[in-house]
Amino acid sequence: QVQLVESGGGLVQPGGSLRLSCAASGMIFSIRAMGWYRQAPGKQRELVASITNGGRINYGDSVKGRFTVSRDNAKNTVSLQMNNLKPEDTAVYYCNAVLFYGGATNTGWGQGTQVTVSS
C-alpha cells in the first residue's frame, strides 16, 4: 500500500493561483505514475493531470495551459501548480498513484483537499 497526503488547498479569487502538493510513503517502489483528479459536487471524478515515472504528462482538456504537474522522485512528491483559476475549478482535488506490485495494477488515493475559486 501507498499512503498519499495532500496539502495546499484553500480559497482563492478567480484569476488567482494555488499550488497543491502530495507526499507518498509506504510501497513507493511500486509507483508507476502519480497525478491529480478532482470531483465537483454532483459530478464524476475527472483527471486533472498525471505524470509517469518516465516523465510522460497528460492533462485534462479543461486545465491545459493553466495547470502544471511536476514530480520530485527523490522526495516522492507530486505537485500541481494551478494558475488563472476559474470558479469551475472548484472541487475536491485528490492525489492519485498508479501502483504495480504482485503482478497487478492498483490505484492509491489521498484523502482530498478542497479548492474553492470564488470572489
N, C-alpha and C positions, 0 to 999 in steps of 0.2 A: 504494500500500500504506500501511497504518497500523500503527505499532508500539504495542503496549499493554503496559505494565509495571505489575504489581500489587504491592502491599505491604500489610502489616498482619495477615497470618495468624498462627496460633500455637495454643497450648494454653490452654484456659480451662475453668473448672469449670461444671457445669450451673447455669443461672441468671445466669451472667456475661454480659459484653458484649465485643464486639470491633468494630473499625472497619477496613474494607478500603478501600483507595484504588487508583485506576488512572489512570495518566497516558498520554495519547495523544500521538503525534508522527507526523510524516510528512504524508500527504494528509488532514489534519484537515478540510479544506473539504468532503470527500466524506462526512463522518459525518452520518447521519440519526438515529441513536439509539445509546445506549450502555446497558450493563447488566451483569448478572451471571448466570452459570449455575453449577451445581455438579454434581459427579459423585462419588457414593459407590462404594466397591468393589462390583463385581457389579451395579451399577445403571446405567441410562441417564442421560445428562446431562440436567438439567432446568433450566427457567427459575427463577431466584430473583427477579429484579426487572429492569425495563427502564424507560428514560425517553427520550422522543423529544426532538428539538430544540425542539419546541413545548411541552414540559413534560408530555406525557401519560405517565402512570405505570401500569405493570402489575406485579402481584406474583403469585408462585406461591401457591397456596392454603395451603401449609404454613407460610408465613412471614408471612402477613398479620397485622398488629397487633403484630408483633415486630421486623420489619426495616424500615428506611427508606432509600430510594435518593435520591441527590441529585447534581446536576451543577454544575460551575463552568465555564461555557462560556468565560470569559476565560482560564482556566488549562488548559482541555481535559482536565478530570479528571471522573471519576465516583466516588462513594463509596457505601459500603454500611454503615450503622450497624446492627449486629446486637445486639439485646437479648434477655434471657431465653432464652439459648441452651440447646438441648437436645442430648442425645447423638446424636439422629437428624439433627442439623445437621452432624455430622462429614462432611467431604467435601473434595475439592479444588475451590476456587472459581476460576472463570475469568472474567476481564473480556471483554466482548463489545462489538463495534461493528458496526452495520449501515451499510454504505457504499453510495453510489450514485455511480458515475462511468462514463464511456464508454457511457452508456445502459443499464447493467446494475447489478443489485444484488449486492453481495458481502458477505462476513462476515469480520471480523477477530477474532482470539483472542489473549489473553495467554497466558503460559506456565503460569499457575495458581499458586495459593497454598493451602497446606494449612491447614484449620481443624479442630482436634480438640477436642471437648467431652467431657471426662471428669473424674471425681473421682479 
